Amino acid sequence: MAGTSTQALPDGSTAAAWVDRWRDLMAGWLPEQEQVWAQVGDLVAEATAGTPVRLVDLGCGPATMACVLADRFPAAEVWGVDADPAALQVAALAAPGRVRTIEHDLRGTGWSRPLPGPADAVVSCCALHMVGAAGYRSVAGEAARALRPGGLFVDVDLHGDAEPARSAMPVADTVGRYAADLARALGRPSPADRSGQADPPPVPPGDRAGTLLAAGFSHVSVRAPGPRCSLVVARR
């Protein structure tokens, strides 16, 4: 990935290697992710005449999509929000000075407070299926407050019944293994064991569109950029 740092972690691995591993892991669920990220970038460019000032990636993980956006819009201020401090540490090492991070659980309010001003676009990829209906209402409301008038909201996510394209393991187990390995690489405590803890049911794309309309968004549409995912687009 262009511009990704080779800065080393305490165990000698590189931030770039962890970004690549996460990208490869997610490609097992969304093989067309690179094309989807390009579509997100196209939507941002269209909404901002190609010159966004501030972009926010919700549930950014180690900043795979945030790095793509930073590469495409080098003059933009790119922020990544995630609840996992280890993933954010990798993001900061992988893209020093290019992606700024906010540690926050998206199921609660307040993730936009560190932003120095209104955002031109708030985007997310394969993250918001984990927050449930109440969490999605919270995300929609805060995104509406964080965006400038006319600002863009883009939510790409897997269909609720999607199965991994090239893995026999449940995604929670695979992601959990990545998180545990990364914590060891960074010398951090192991993440809490979430085995047996079910996430709330994912919100269907149509219900997401309705939630965004209720939060004050307009021109909400649902698209299918690939066979395994939906893309919900809204303007503030």
Backbone as numpy.savetxt, mean C-alpha at the origin, in Angstrom:
# Nx Ny Nz CAx CAy CAz Cx Cy Cz
14.72 -2.83 -9.06 13.87 -1.63 -9.06 14.75 -0.40 -9.06
14.46 0.53 -9.95 15.32 1.71 -10.10 15.38 2.49 -8.81
16.58 2.92 -8.47 16.76 3.80 -7.33 16.73 3.13 -5.98
16.64 1.80 -5.93 16.58 1.10 -4.66 17.98 0.96 -4.07
18.11 1.26 -2.77 19.41 1.27 -2.12 19.89 -0.15 -1.80
21.21 -0.31 -1.79 21.81 -1.58 -1.37 22.28 -1.51 0.08
21.78 -0.55 0.84 22.19 -0.39 2.23 21.94 -1.68 3.02
22.92 -2.05 3.86 22.87 -3.34 4.54 22.07 -3.27 5.83
21.43 -4.39 6.17 20.76 -4.59 7.44 21.75 -5.20 8.42
21.39 -5.27 9.71 22.33 -5.81 10.70 22.84 -7.21 10.39
22.04 -8.05 9.69 22.49 -9.41 9.40 23.31 -9.49 8.11
23.56 -8.36 7.46 24.35 -8.35 6.24 23.54 -8.39 4.97
22.23 -8.68 5.05 21.39 -8.63 3.86 21.14 -7.17 3.48
20.59 -6.95 2.30 20.37 -5.58 1.85 18.88 -5.25 1.84
18.61 -3.95 2.00 17.22 -3.50 1.93 16.62 -3.85 0.59
17.40 -3.70 -0.48 16.90 -4.00 -1.81 16.46 -5.46 -1.93
17.21 -6.36 -1.30 16.86 -7.78 -1.36 15.51 -8.04 -0.69
15.22 -7.33 0.41 13.96 -7.53 1.11 12.80 -6.92 0.31
13.04 -5.80 -0.34 12.02 -5.23 -1.22 11.72 -6.21 -2.36
12.77 -6.78 -2.95 12.58 -7.74 -4.04 11.83 -8.99 -3.57
12.16 -9.45 -2.37 11.48 -10.65 -1.87 10.00 -10.37 -1.66
9.67 -9.18 -1.14 8.26 -8.84 -0.94 7.53 -8.72 -2.28
8.18 -8.09 -3.26 7.58 -7.96 -4.58 7.32 -9.33 -5.19
8.28 -10.25 -5.04 8.10 -11.60 -5.58 7.00 -12.35 -4.84
6.91 -12.15 -3.53 5.86 -12.79 -2.75 4.49 -12.31 -3.20
4.35 -11.00 -3.37 3.06 -10.46 -3.79 2.72 -10.85 -5.24
3.74 -11.06 -6.07 3.49 -11.50 -7.44 2.86 -12.88 -7.48
3.06 -13.68 -6.42 2.39 -14.97 -6.34 0.88 -14.83 -6.24
0.43 -13.67 -5.74 -1.01 -13.41 -5.64 -1.51 -12.51 -6.75
-0.67 -11.57 -7.17 -1.07 -10.62 -8.20 0.03 -10.58 -9.26
0.07 -11.55 -10.17 1.15 -11.59 -11.16 1.25 -10.33 -12.01
0.13 -9.62 -12.19 0.13 -8.42 -13.01 0.42 -7.15 -12.20
1.06 -7.29 -11.01 1.22 -6.12 -10.15 2.00 -4.99 -10.82
3.01 -5.31 -11.61 3.79 -4.25 -12.25 2.91 -3.43 -13.20
2.05 -4.11 -13.95 1.14 -3.41 -14.85 0.12 -2.60 -14.06
-0.33 -3.15 -12.93 -1.29 -2.42 -12.10 -0.65 -1.16 -11.52
0.60 -1.28 -11.05 1.28 -0.09 -10.53 1.42 0.97 -11.62
1.69 0.54 -12.85 1.78 1.49 -13.95 0.44 2.18 -14.18
-0.66 1.43 -14.06 -1.98 2.03 -14.20 -2.25 3.04 -13.10
-1.84 2.72 -11.88 -1.99 3.67 -10.77 -1.21 4.95 -11.08
0.02 4.79 -11.56 0.82 5.94 -11.94 0.16 6.76 -13.04
-0.47 6.08 -14.01 -1.17 6.79 -15.08 -2.33 7.61 -14.52
-3.06 7.04 -13.59 -4.19 7.77 -12.98 -3.69 8.99 -12.20
-2.59 8.83 -11.47 -2.01 9.96 -10.74 -1.57 11.04 -11.71
-0.89 10.64 -12.78 -0.42 11.61 -13.77 -1.59 12.36 -14.39
-2.66 11.64 -14.71 -3.82 12.27 -15.32 -4.48 13.27 -14.37
-4.54 12.92 -13.09 -5.22 13.78 -12.11 -4.39 14.99 -11.71
-3.09 14.96 -11.97 -2.21 16.04 -11.49 -1.43 16.71 -12.62
-1.84 16.48 -13.86 -1.11 17.00 -15.02 0.36 16.59 -14.99
0.62 15.42 -14.42 1.98 14.87 -14.40 2.90 15.46 -13.37
2.38 16.34 -12.49 3.26 17.00 -11.51 2.67 16.93 -10.11
2.49 15.72 -9.56 1.98 15.64 -8.18 2.99 16.20 -7.19
2.47 16.79 -6.13 3.33 17.34 -5.07 3.49 16.35 -3.93
2.37 15.70 -3.55 2.41 14.82 -2.37 1.54 13.59 -2.63
2.13 12.40 -2.49 1.45 11.13 -2.69 1.55 10.30 -1.43
0.50 9.53 -1.13 0.47 8.69 0.07 0.10 7.27 -0.35
0.90 6.28 0.08 0.65 4.87 -0.19 0.23 4.21 1.13
-1.02 3.75 1.21 -1.54 3.14 2.43 -1.27 1.64 2.44
-0.74 1.14 3.57 -0.37 -0.27 3.65 0.80 -0.56 2.75
1.82 0.30 2.82 2.91 0.29 1.84 3.87 -0.87 1.98
3.90 -1.56 3.15 4.90 -2.60 3.36 6.29 -2.02 3.19
7.21 -2.74 2.55 8.57 -2.21 2.36 8.68 -1.26 1.16
7.57 -0.67 0.77 7.54 0.45 -0.19 7.77 0.02 -1.64
7.25 -1.13 -2.03 7.42 -1.55 -3.43 6.71 -0.57 -4.37
5.41 -0.35 -4.18 4.71 0.58 -5.07 5.15 2.02 -4.81
5.44 2.37 -3.56 5.88 3.74 -3.27 7.17 4.06 -4.01
8.07 3.09 -4.12 9.31 3.31 -4.88 9.02 3.50 -6.36
8.06 2.75 -6.89 7.67 2.91 -8.29 7.15 4.33 -8.52
6.32 4.81 -7.61 5.78 6.16 -7.75 6.88 7.21 -7.59
7.82 6.97 -6.66 8.93 7.91 -6.49 9.81 7.96 -7.74
9.99 6.81 -8.39 10.76 6.78 -9.64 10.04 7.56 -10.74
8.72 7.38 -10.82 7.96 8.01 -11.91 7.79 9.52 -11.68
7.66 9.92 -10.42 7.43 11.33 -10.10 8.54 11.81 -9.14
9.74 11.99 -9.64 10.88 12.28 -8.77 10.76 13.59 -7.99
9.94 14.52 -8.44 9.78 15.78 -7.71 8.72 15.69 -6.63
7.98 14.58 -6.58 6.89 14.45 -5.61 7.42 14.02 -4.25
6.67 14.38 -3.23 6.92 13.93 -1.86 6.07 12.67 -1.66
6.72 11.54 -1.49 6.02 10.26 -1.39 6.05 9.76 0.05
4.88 9.44 0.59 4.75 8.94 1.96 4.19 7.52 1.93
4.71 6.67 2.82 4.20 5.32 2.97 3.70 5.11 4.38
2.50 4.57 4.52 1.88 4.32 5.83 1.73 2.82 6.02
2.18 2.32 7.16 2.04 0.90 7.46 2.13 0.71 8.98
1.52 -0.38 9.46 1.57 -0.68 10.89 2.82 -1.45 11.28
3.57 -1.97 10.31 4.72 -2.83 10.59 6.00 -2.00 10.63
6.59 -1.82 11.81 7.80 -0.99 11.88 8.99 -1.59 11.14
9.06 -2.91 11.05 10.18 -3.54 10.34 10.09 -3.25 8.85
8.89 -3.38 8.28 8.71 -3.07 6.86 9.05 -1.61 6.58
8.65 -0.72 7.48 8.95 0.70 7.28 10.44 0.99 7.41
11.13 0.24 8.27 12.58 0.41 8.37 13.26 0.03 7.06
12.79 -1.07 6.44 13.32 -1.46 5.13 13.00 -0.40 4.09
11.78 0.12 4.12 11.39 1.15 3.16 12.30 2.36 3.27
12.60 2.78 4.50 13.46 3.95 4.70 14.88 3.68 4.22
15.36 2.43 4.41 16.70 2.08 3.96 16.76 1.90 2.44
15.67 1.35 1.88 15.66 1.07 0.44 15.54 2.34 -0.40
14.87 3.34 0.15 14.63 4.57 -0.62 14.94 5.79 0.25
16.17 5.93 0.71 16.50 7.03 1.61 16.25 8.38 0.95
15.49 9.22 1.66 15.19 10.54 1.15 14.14 10.58 0.08
13.65 9.42 -0.36 12.67 9.37 -1.46 11.30 8.95 -0.98
11.22 8.10 0.05 9.95 7.68 0.61 9.99 7.95 2.11
9.07 8.76 2.58 8.96 9.07 4.01 7.91 8.15 4.61
8.08 7.76 5.85 7.22 6.72 6.41 6.45 7.21 7.63
5.27 6.61 7.79 4.39 6.86 8.94 3.98 5.50 9.48
4.28 5.23 10.74 3.85 3.98 11.37 2.46 4.17 11.96
1.49 3.47 11.40 0.11 3.64 11.88 -0.75 2.48 11.41
-1.64 2.01 12.28 -2.62 0.99 11.94 -3.77 1.67 11.19
-4.01 1.24 9.96 -5.02 1.89 9.15 -6.44 1.68 9.66
-6.61 0.78 10.60 -7.95 0.60 11.15 -8.34 1.71 12.11
-7.35 2.53 12.49 -7.62 3.67 13.36 -7.38 4.98 12.64
-7.83 6.05 13.23 -7.65 7.37 12.62 -6.30 7.96 13.01
-5.87 8.96 12.25 -4.68 9.72 12.61 -3.49 9.52 11.70
-3.58 8.64 10.69 -2.39 8.39 9.86 -1.99 9.60 9.04
-2.93 10.51 8.79 -2.60 11.66 7.94 -2.00 12.83 8.72
-2.00 12.77 10.05 -1.54 13.93 10.83 -0.10 14.34 10.54
0.83 13.42 10.31 2.21 13.86 10.02 2.39 14.54 8.66
1.41 14.45 7.78 1.57 15.06 6.46 1.66 16.58 6.61
2.60 17.22 5.92 2.77 18.66 6.06 1.74 19.48 5.30
0.90 18.84 4.51 -0.11 19.54 3.73 -1.00 18.56 3.01
-1.97 19.06 2.24 -2.89 18.17 1.53 -2.16 17.29 0.53
-2.70 16.09 0.34 -2.15 15.14 -0.63 -2.85 15.31 -1.98
-2.11 15.07 -3.05 -2.70 15.04 -4.38 -3.35 13.70 -4.67
-2.80 12.62 -4.08 -3.35 11.28 -4.31 -3.05 10.40 -3.11
-4.04 9.59 -2.76 -3.88 8.54 -1.75 -4.15 7.23 -2.47
-3.20 6.31 -2.42 -3.31 5.06 -3.17 -3.04 3.88 -2.24
-3.46 2.70 -2.67 -3.20 1.49 -1.90 -3.24 0.30 -2.84
-2.42 -0.71 -2.55 -2.41 -1.92 -3.37 -2.36 -3.15 -2.48
-3.40 -3.96 -2.55 -3.46 -5.26 -1.86 -3.25 -5.12 -0.35
-3.88 -4.11 0.25 -3.72 -3.89 1.69 -5.06 -3.72 2.40
-6.02 -3.06 1.78 -7.21 -2.65 2.52 -8.22 -3.77 2.71
-7.98 -4.95 2.10 -8.86 -6.09 2.39 -8.74 -6.52 3.85
-7.71 -6.07 4.54 -7.46 -6.52 5.91 -8.16 -5.65 6.96
-8.73 -4.50 6.57 -9.22 -3.57 7.59 -10.69 -3.77 7.92
-11.45 -4.50 7.11 -12.86 -4.71 7.39 -13.71 -3.49 7.08
-15.03 -3.63 7.27 -15.95 -2.55 6.90 -15.74 -1.30 7.74
-15.59 -1.47 9.06 -15.39 -0.29 9.91 -14.07 0.39 9.60
-13.03 -0.41 9.36 -11.74 0.16 9.02 -11.78 0.88 7.69
-12.55 0.34 6.73 -12.62 1.00 5.42 -13.34 2.34 5.54
-14.36 2.41 6.37 -15.03 3.70 6.61 -14.05 4.70 7.19
-13.21 4.24 8.11 -12.21 5.12 8.71 -11.20 5.59 7.67
-10.72 4.67 6.83 -9.76 5.03 5.78 -10.38 6.05 4.82
-11.62 5.79 4.39 -12.28 6.68 3.44 -12.45 8.08 4.02
-12.88 8.15 5.27 -13.08 9.45 5.89 -11.78 10.23 6.04
-10.73 9.53 6.47 -9.46 10.23 6.64 -8.83 10.61 5.31
-8.97 9.75 4.31 -8.46 10.09 2.98 -9.16 11.32 2.44
-10.49 11.42 2.67 -11.22 12.60 2.21 -10.69 13.86 2.87
-10.33 13.76 4.13 -9.78 14.94 4.83 -8.35 15.25 4.40
-7.59 14.22 4.04 -6.17 14.41 3.72 -5.96 14.94 2.31
-6.91 14.70 1.40 -6.74 15.07 0.01 -7.14 16.52 -0.25
-6.47 17.14 -1.19 -6.90 18.46 -1.67 -8.20 18.31 -2.44
-8.96 19.38 -2.62 -10.13 19.30 -3.49 -9.72 18.82 -4.88
-10.42 17.84 -5.39 -10.08 17.24 -6.67 -9.04 16.16 -6.58
-8.55 15.88 -5.37 -7.54 14.86 -5.19 -8.06 13.46 -5.51
-7.13 12.53 -5.71 -7.43 11.19 -6.22 -7.25 10.13 -5.14
-8.19 9.19 -5.10 -8.08 8.00 -4.25 -8.12 6.78 -5.15
-7.12 5.90 -5.02 -7.06 4.68 -5.83 -6.80 3.49 -4.91
-7.69 2.52 -4.97 -7.59 1.32 -4.13 -7.59 0.08 -5.03
-6.43 -0.56 -5.13 -6.31 -1.82 -5.87 -6.29 -2.96 -4.86
-7.11 -3.95 -5.08 -7.10 -5.08 -4.13 -7.53 -6.36 -4.82
-7.13 -7.46 -4.22 -7.50 -8.78 -4.73 -8.99 -9.01 -4.54
-9.57 -9.80 -5.43 -10.93 -10.25 -5.20 -10.96 -11.05 -3.91
-12.08 -11.00 -3.23 -12.18 -11.65 -1.92 -11.94 -13.15 -1.96
-12.22 -13.78 -3.11 -12.06 -15.24 -3.22 -10.79 -15.62 -3.97
-9.87 -14.64 -4.16 -8.65 -14.95 -4.92 -7.78 -15.93 -4.16
-7.22 -16.87 -4.89 -6.28 -17.83 -4.35 -4.90 -17.52 -4.93
-3.83 -17.92 -4.22 -2.50 -17.63 -4.74 -2.28 -18.26 -6.10
-1.60 -17.53 -6.97 -1.37 -18.02 -8.33 -0.30 -19.09 -8.39
0.65 -19.04 -7.47 1.72 -20.02 -7.55 2.22 -20.41 -6.15
1.30 -20.66 -5.26 1.68 -21.06 -3.91 0.57 -21.91 -3.31
0.97 -22.96 -2.60 -0.02 -23.77 -1.91 -0.25 -23.28 -0.49
0.52 -22.25 -0.06 0.42 -21.76 1.31 -0.57 -20.61 1.40
-1.36 -20.55 2.48 -2.21 -19.37 2.68 -1.35 -18.12 2.75
-1.86 -17.00 2.26 -1.05 -15.79 2.22 -0.64 -15.34 3.61
-1.51 -15.55 4.63 -1.16 -15.13 5.98 0.09 -15.85 6.47
0.20 -17.16 6.15 1.38 -17.90 6.55 2.62 -17.38 5.82
2.48 -17.11 4.52 3.61 -16.65 3.74 4.07 -15.27 4.20
3.12 -14.36 4.39 3.45 -13.03 4.89 4.02 -13.12 6.30
3.46 -14.00 7.11 3.98 -14.16 8.46 5.42 -14.65 8.47
5.75 -15.55 7.54 7.12 -16.03 7.45 8.07 -14.90 7.04
7.64 -14.11 6.08 8.44 -12.94 5.66 8.66 -12.00 6.86
7.58 -11.71 7.60 7.69 -10.78 8.72 8.63 -11.30 9.80
8.56 -12.61 10.08 9.43 -13.19 11.09 10.89 -13.16 10.64
11.13 -13.51 9.38 12.50 -13.49 8.85 13.06 -12.07 8.86
12.23 -11.10 8.48 12.69 -9.71 8.44 13.00 -9.20 9.84
12.17 -9.54 10.81 12.44 -9.12 12.19 13.79 -9.65 12.66
14.09 -10.92 12.34 15.39 -11.47 12.72 16.52 -10.72 12.02
16.34 -10.41 10.74 17.39 -9.72 9.98 17.68 -8.34 10.56
16.65 -7.70 11.11 16.81 -6.36 11.67 17.16 -6.37 13.16
17.19 -7.56 13.76 17.45 -7.64 15.19 16.28 -7.14 16.02
15.07 -7.24 15.47 13.87 -6.81 16.17 13.18 -8.01 16.82
12.32 -7.76 17.81 11.53 -8.86 18.37 10.65 -9.48 17.29
10.40 -10.75 17.41 9.53 -11.43 16.45 8.12 -10.85 16.53
7.44 -10.70 15.39 6.07 -10.18 15.42 5.15 -11.15 16.15
4.05 -10.63 16.65 3.09 -11.46 17.38 2.55 -12.56 16.46
2.37 -13.72 17.04 1.83 -14.86 16.29 0.34 -14.62 16.06
-0.06 -14.52 14.77 -1.45 -14.27 14.44 -2.14 -15.52 13.91
-1.49 -16.69 14.08 -2.14 -17.91 13.59 -3.44 -18.12 14.36
-4.48 -18.45 13.63 -5.79 -18.63 14.24 -6.57 -17.35 14.40
-5.97 -16.19 14.08 -6.68 -14.93 14.16 -7.14 -14.53 12.76
-8.41 -14.56 12.54 -8.95 -14.26 11.22 -9.11 -12.75 11.05
-8.74 -12.27 9.88 -9.02 -10.88 9.55 -10.52 -10.73 9.30
-11.06 -9.51 9.45 -12.47 -9.32 9.12 -12.71 -9.58 7.65
-13.95 -9.90 7.28 -14.22 -10.17 5.86 -13.87 -8.95 5.00
-13.26 -9.18 3.83 -12.94 -8.04 2.96 -14.20 -7.36 2.44
-14.12 -6.06 2.26 -15.26 -5.29 1.76 -15.32 -5.43 0.24
-16.44 -5.85 -0.32 -16.53 -5.98 -1.79 -16.32 -4.63 -2.47
-15.84 -4.65 -3.72 -15.57 -3.38 -4.42 -16.77 -2.45 -4.48
-17.97 -2.99 -4.73 -19.15 -2.12 -4.79 -19.43 -1.44 -3.48
-19.24 -2.16 -2.37 -19.44 -1.56 -1.05 -18.35 -0.52 -0.75
-17.14 -0.76 -1.25 -16.09 0.24 -1.08 -16.47 1.53 -1.79
-17.01 1.39 -3.01 -17.44 2.57 -3.75 -18.51 3.33 -2.97
-19.48 2.61 -2.41 -20.52 3.25 -1.62 -19.97 3.95 -0.40
-18.98 3.34 0.25 -18.35 3.95 1.42 -17.64 5.25 1.05
-16.97 5.25 -0.09 -16.28 6.46 -0.54 -17.27 7.57 -0.87
-18.38 7.24 -1.51 -19.41 8.24 -1.79 -19.94 8.83 -0.48
-20.18 7.97 0.51 -20.69 8.45 1.79 -19.69 9.34 2.51
-18.38 9.14 2.22 -17.33 9.95 2.86 -17.12 11.28 2.14
-17.83 11.51 1.04 -17.72 12.78 0.36 -16.99 12.75 -0.96
-16.61 11.56 -1.43 -15.95 11.45 -2.73 -16.99 11.51 -3.85
-16.52 11.83 -5.05 -17.39 11.86 -6.21 -16.72 11.10 -7.36
-17.45 10.91 -8.43 -16.91 10.24 -9.62 -16.24 8.92 -9.23
-16.93 8.12 -8.44 -16.39 6.84 -7.99 -16.67 5.79 -9.06
-15.64 5.01 -9.40 -15.81 3.94 -10.38 -15.06 2.71 -9.92
-15.53 1.56 -10.38 -14.89 0.27 -10.10 -14.44 -0.33 -11.42
-13.17 -0.69 -11.50 -12.61 -1.25 -12.74 -11.97 -2.60 -12.43
-11.64 -3.33 -13.48 -10.98 -4.63 -13.33 -9.70 -4.61 -14.16
-8.58 -4.17 -13.57 -7.33 -4.10 -14.34 -6.71 -5.46 -14.62
-7.18 -6.48 -13.95 -6.68 -7.83 -14.15 -7.72 -8.83 -13.68
-7.52 -10.11 -13.97 -8.53 -11.11 -13.63 -8.64 -11.40 -12.14
-7.67 -10.97 -11.36 -7.64 -11.32 -9.94 -7.86 -10.14 -9.02
-8.08 -8.93 -9.58 -8.15 -7.77 -8.72 -9.16 -6.76 -9.24
-9.54 -5.85 -8.37 -10.41 -4.73 -8.71 -9.69 -3.43 -8.38
-10.09 -2.36 -9.06 -9.50 -1.05 -8.85 -10.64 -0.07 -8.63
-10.68 0.54 -7.44 -11.70 1.51 -7.10 -11.04 2.90 -7.17
-11.63 3.77 -7.98 -11.07 5.11 -8.21 -12.11 6.14 -7.80
-11.68 7.18 -7.07 -12.60 8.22 -6.64 -11.88 9.57 -6.64
-12.65 10.63 -6.83 -12.12 11.99 -6.76 -12.74 12.71 -5.58
-11.94 13.52 -4.93 -12.41 14.27 -3.76 -13.20 15.48 -4.22
